[in-house]
Amino acid sequence: MKRDPALNVLATQAEKSLKVKS
């Protein structure tokens, strides 16, 4: 299943923020 571009962007931002926090 393909994700919507908007959800993809949100997921990428969440991963980046998690990496910054850790």
C-alpha positions in Angstrom: 0.0 0.0 0.0 1.3 3.5 -0.9 1.1 6.2 1.8 -0.2 9.6 1.1 2.6 12.2 0.5 1.4 14.2 3.4 1.5 11.3 5.7 4.9 10.4 4.4 6.2 13.9 5.2 4.7 13.7 8.7 6.4 10.3 9.3 9.7 11.7 8.1 9.4 14.7 10.4 8.6 12.5 13.3 11.6 10.3 12.6 13.8 13.3 12.4 12.5 14.8 15.7 13.0 11.4 17.4 16.6 11.2 16.2 17.2 14.8 17.5 15.7 14.0 20.9 17.7 10.7 21.4 
